[in-house]
Amino acid sequence: MILASCREMLPGENRVALVPESIPALKKLGFEIVLETGAGEAAGFPDQAYREKGVRLESRNAVLGQAQVLCQFHAPSSEDVEALSPGTVVISLLYPLAHIPRVAEMAKRGLTVLALDLLPRISRAQSMDVLSSQSTVAGYRAIVLAASSLPRFFPMLMTPAGTIPPARVFIIGVGVAGLQAIATARRLGAIVEAHDVRPVAKEQVESLGARFVGLEVVQEKMQDSSGYAKAQSEEFLRRQRELIAAQCQKADVVVTTALIPGRRAPILITREAVEKMRPGSVIIDLAAEQGGNCELSEPGKTVVRCGVTLHAPLNPASAMAPQASQFFSKNLQAFLSLLMKDGEPRIDTEDPIFAQTLVCRDGQIVHEAVRKASEATPPGQTG
């Protein structure tokens, strides 16, 4: 069984799906591993490191042409889809609801497609949870980026020239990225406050030594069955924006991480809120890939607005490609260990892990939500 991976083609993407450290364990599962030459170089893993583990290195087309299981960070391009043989198992961070035409291409090609971003939030899947592992990297990176951009110290300093108070950091959205941002900012000596619509987040925030800032709950269900925040009413969002604006005025650094699966990120920081922030303050918008939480964010760019430096990175984990790749590769190893039975991939749709991640099979889109979205997508729309 040939397990393959290629260099990621998305601009600015430095990560690689498989790292040399994982190769021995993958071989024990029955895989022969083939990588595109240079696939890991941008992540700090030279070709020689793979050769020493017994990996074959070939051209991109050669790798795709013989792949039986293909593992990537991102979904294959249209050209790559055509190079794959029908029946190939493709495993990646697909985000199928945002890439319906690409999903349709893969189904038409007869590929079996598993989307790691659809993994259920259950204990058995924790070791496979690529979203959490990459969010850990992004949350840490956000604070490092903020500290390097902020024109003042994070910790309190007592010097002969006077005492400098600690920086104030405000985190919006207390998922994995938000929690890592809290922990990192606290380690650097900042005063940290955090906000989330989910009441359950309060205990998590306080356990890290930060102060929770929340609204009175006006809806019974603030999160879905997977633990993600649900879309809220316009009245709730108005009150939330008012609270956030007041907190932003006091903060030196604001980190936003609020996302709603399958939808545009909510606007939580308005232009007016930015205008009232202290000159020299910093905003890190980790929701930029879904439009951003700040009204003034320009995804993929760093801009200065009203004296505030606003970073909207599209792929913050890629800036720490070696460790982000190690995390992802380890997640894949756990997923493939469950997938492989007697040297062959076996997709048990009675298992919730495969039931929720399986998107395409036997020429059909089999994931219900994705299939319905596909039926509603106008012909010719690209993804």
Secondary structure in CASP SS format (residue, H / E / C, confidence):
PFRMAT SS
TARGET T0000
AUTHOR 0000-0000-0000
METHOD secondary structure of the structure
MODEL  1
M C 1.00
I E 1.00
L E 1.00
A E 1.00
S E 1.00
C C 1.00
R C 1.00
E C 1.00
M C 1.00
L C 1.00
P C 1.00
G C 1.00
E C 1.00
N C 1.00
R C 1.00
V C 1.00
A C 1.00
L C 1.00
V C 1.00
P H 1.00
E H 1.00
S H 1.00
I H 1.00
P H 1.00
A H 1.00
L H 1.00
K H 1.00
K H 1.00
L C 1.00
G C 1.00
F C 1.00
E E 1.00
I E 1.00
V E 1.00
L E 1.00
E E 1.00
T C 1.00
G C 1.00
A C 1.00
G C 1.00
E H 1.00
A H 1.00
A H 1.00
G C 1.00
F C 1.00
P C 1.00
D H 1.00
Q H 1.00
A H 1.00
Y H 1.00
R H 1.00
E C 1.00
K C 1.00
G C 1.00
V C 1.00
R E 1.00
L E 1.00
E E 1.00
S C 1.00
R H 1.00
N H 1.00
A H 1.00
V H 1.00
L H 1.00
G H 1.00
Q H 1.00
A C 1.00
Q C 1.00
V E 1.00
L E 1.00
C E 1.00
Q E 1.00
F E 1.00
H E 1.00
A C 1.00
P C 1.00
S C 1.00
S H 1.00
E H 1.00
D H 1.00
V H 1.00
E H 1.00
A H 1.00
L C 1.00
S C 1.00
P C 1.00
G C 1.00
T C 1.00
V E 1.00
V E 1.00
I E 1.00
S E 1.00
L E 1.00
L C 1.00
Y C 1.00
P H 1.00
L H 1.00
A H 1.00
H C 1.00
I H 1.00
P H 1.00
R H 1.00
V H 1.00
A H 1.00
E H 1.00
M H 1.00
A H 1.00
K H 1.00
R H 1.00
G C 1.00
L C 1.00
T E 1.00
V E 1.00
L E 1.00
A E 1.00
L H 1.00
D H 1.00
L H 1.00
L C 1.00
P C 1.00
R C 1.00
I C 1.00
S H 1.00
R H 1.00
A H 1.00
Q H 1.00
S H 1.00
M H 1.00
D C 1.00
V H 1.00
L H 1.00
S H 1.00
S H 1.00
Q H 1.00
S H 1.00
T H 1.00
V H 1.00
A H 1.00
G H 1.00
Y H 1.00
R H 1.00
A H 1.00
I H 1.00
V H 1.00
L H 1.00
A H 1.00
A H 1.00
S H 1.00
S H 1.00
L C 1.00
P C 1.00
R C 1.00
F C 1.00
F C 1.00
P C 1.00
M C 1.00
L E 1.00
M E 1.00
T E 1.00
P C 1.00
A C 1.00
G E 1.00
T E 1.00
I E 1.00
P C 1.00
P C 1.00
A C 1.00
R E 1.00
V E 1.00
F E 1.00
I E 1.00
I E 1.00
G C 1.00
V C 1.00
G C 1.00
V H 1.00
A H 1.00
G H 1.00
L H 1.00
Q H 1.00
A H 1.00
I H 1.00
A H 1.00
T H 1.00
A H 1.00
R H 1.00
R H 1.00
L C 1.00
G C 1.00
A C 1.00
I E 1.00
V E 1.00
E E 1.00
A E 1.00
H E 1.00
D C 1.00
V C 1.00
R C 1.00
P C 1.00
V C 1.00
A H 1.00
K H 1.00
E H 1.00
Q H 1.00
V H 1.00
E H 1.00
S H 1.00
L C 1.00
G C 1.00
A C 1.00
R E 1.00
F E 1.00
V C 1.00
G C 1.00
L C 1.00
E C 1.00
V C 1.00
V C 1.00
Q C 1.00
E C 1.00
K C 1.00
M C 1.00
Q E 1.00
D C 1.00
S C 1.00
S C 1.00
G C 1.00
Y C 1.00
A E 1.00
K C 1.00
A C 1.00
Q C 1.00
S C 1.00
E H 1.00
E H 1.00
F H 1.00
L H 1.00
R H 1.00
R H 1.00
Q H 1.00
R H 1.00
E H 1.00
L H 1.00
I H 1.00
A H 1.00
A H 1.00
Q H 1.00
C H 1.00
Q H 1.00
K H 1.00
A C 1.00
D C 1.00
V E 1.00
V E 1.00
V E 1.00
T E 1.00
T C 1.00
A C 1.00
L C 1.00
I C 1.00
P C 1.00
G C 1.00
R C 1.00
R C 1.00
A C 1.00
P C 1.00
I C 1.00
L C 1.00
I E 1.00
T C 1.00
R H 1.00
E H 1.00
A H 1.00
V H 1.00
E H 1.00
K C 1.00
M C 1.00
R C 1.00
P C 1.00
G C 1.00
S C 1.00
V E 1.00
I E 1.00
I E 1.00
D E 1.00
L C 1.00
A C 1.00
A H 1.00
E H 1.00
Q H 1.00
G C 1.00
G C 1.00
N C 1.00
C E 1.00
E C 1.00
L C 1.00
S C 1.00
E C 1.00
P C 1.00
G C 1.00
K C 1.00
T E 1.00
V E 1.00
V E 1.00
R E 1.00
C C 1.00
G C 1.00
V E 1.00
T E 1.00
L E 1.00
H E 1.00
A C 1.00
P C 1.00
L C 1.00
N C 1.00
P H 1.00
A H 1.00
S H 1.00
A H 1.00
M H 1.00
A H 1.00
P H 1.00
Q H 1.00
A H 1.00
S H 1.00
Q H 1.00
F H 1.00
F H 1.00
S H 1.00
K H 1.00
N H 1.00
L H 1.00
Q H 1.00
A H 1.00
F H 1.00
L H 1.00
S H 1.00
L H 1.00
L H 1.00
M E 1.00
K E 1.00
D C 1.00
G C 1.00
E E 1.00
P E 1.00
R C 1.00
I C 1.00
D C 1.00
T C 1.00
E C 1.00
D C 1.00
P H 1.00
I H 1.00
F H 1.00
A H 1.00
Q H 1.00
T H 1.00
L E 1.00
V E 1.00
C E 1.00
R E 1.00
D C 1.00
G C 1.00
Q E 1.00
I E 1.00
V C 1.00
H C 1.00
E H 1.00
A H 1.00
V H 1.00
R H 1.00
K H 1.00
A H 1.00
S H 1.00
E H 1.00
A H 1.00
T C 1.00
P C 1.00
P C 1.00
G C 1.00
Q C 1.00
T C 1.00
G C 1.00
END
